[in-house]
Amino acid sequence: MRQAPDDEASELRRELEDLKAEHADLKLLYEATIEHGEAVEDQLAEYNILLTKTQERLEAELRDAGNYVHSILPEKRASIPQADWLLIPSTELGGDSFGYHDLDEDHFAIYLIDVCGHGVGAALLSVAIINVLRANALADADFHRPSDVLEKLNNAFPMERQNNMFFTIWYGVYRRSTGHLSYASGGHPAAVLLRPSTKGTEIVSLGTPDGMVIGALPDMPYEGDTFQMLAGDRLLVISDGTYEIEDDKGATLTWDQLAEKAKSATGPVPQAIYDWLAAFNGTAPLPDDFSMMEFTF
């Protein structure tokens, strides 16, 4: 049976009221969603501002730390032995550092360390070691004997007390009165000696390859050696970051290739070697810290 017009009108009015109520609910939901979205956007904006400020503060602190690491490096020398050097960390803070200073009027100490890893922890340990060596502040160590210095460092900086970080080192003492260079190394690349001769420049490796890295095992003995320096000799004390990089064919460079390149370098060797490595790496930073000291006797 067909509904009466009045009944149809009443039903339409009820449907219309229902639609109006549903529309009102949807409008309230939309407005709440917009309001909540604006609140979320405001909160995200505050977080982004806080994150930016925190990042800027951390970057400033890293720059300050990097500046301090560089501030403790020695001045370059014009007197014999003349000294030039270059340190380029692979990140804001690296684990390489070095130094040289007079032990007395006759003895001149030379040292380069390479702490495993990068970042704040490696840099802090590196600075601590350099400060100990600069101040001759290693208990009972004979700083004129490189092997003894390594033995004392090994017991003073066990890796279990250094967040499982160890380091390598080359340490030498040049005696002016005799021209003798005493040296020892712990897990570290040999120094490169370049000696002019009538047959061209000779290359000599100055290292003690059997030396254990520093901090790995307690009471380790370290062997030392002595070499007679001559006028005109050049000594390159290096980290492994000065040659352990892939060449244009994908092969890792070697100590021998570094030595040959250094032999033919004109001008300061550290800068020449760095430019040589950088050419293989394009615009990217080197994969490891680059540190090299050049001494001319």
Phi, psi and omega in degrees: 000136182286136180293153176289152180306319181297321179294318179298319181295320179296319180293320177297320178296320179296317178297321179295318179295321178297317179296320179296318179295318179294322178296319179297318179298316179297322179295317178296319179297317179298314180296322178294320179297315179299316181297316179295319179298319178296322178295319178296318179298318178298317180294318177297321178297319178296318179297319180296320177296316179296318180296318179297317180295319179296317179297318179296321179294317179296319179296322178294319179293323177295321177296317178299317180296318178297320177297323179293317179303318179289331183292336181269358177288151186285160172290146175290150190247140173259339180274162182287132353285131176295147184224132172230155181202166176211131175230118177233102179293150179280339174230185180304321180229129179243183182254003179271145171198166183200172179189173174199147180193162176284129171279324174198192184295337185253344187238135184234119183267142179226134182205145176220131180238154179223104178279138180298141176085186181222177176095190187298315183299314180295320180294319179298316179295319179301314179296319180299317181293314181299318180296323176297316182289319180297322184268003185049046189252036179257118188305129174065012181274140172265100186289354174276347181247102183306320181297323179291322177300316180294320179297318181289322176297319181300321180277336181279337184232061177296140187295334179291343175258004182236039180055039178062026176261137174243177176211162174249160183205145165242127183228128180224157177228119179263127178258114186296320186293332182246342184080008180281137173247111174268143183205160174207154179221145178241101179065019190245151177300148176294148172288155181254121175257126177250117184239121177290142178210174180295340180263008184108190183278125177270150178246128178234136177268124179244095180199164175240088192297342182276357182290131179287151174302154185277129176102353185283313183227138181287155173057036178279135174278147178233137180267145175243171178212169182225142180226142180273114179275147177237158177301134182096348176296145172239134181243126177250114175260125195228163166255167180291344177290354179275355178211344182277077179214150182282139177276190184290351177256003178087004179267142180284131179295159184241167175302318181297319179294320176300313182299318179295319178295319179297324181299326183262002184290144172250138184082193181301127183293317182305316180291322179297318180291320179298316179298323178298313180292319182298330179296331177282336189258000180064224182272353182284150174293157178297151184290343180220164178300139175254118176219131181209136172246139177241124178243135176244126185255000000 
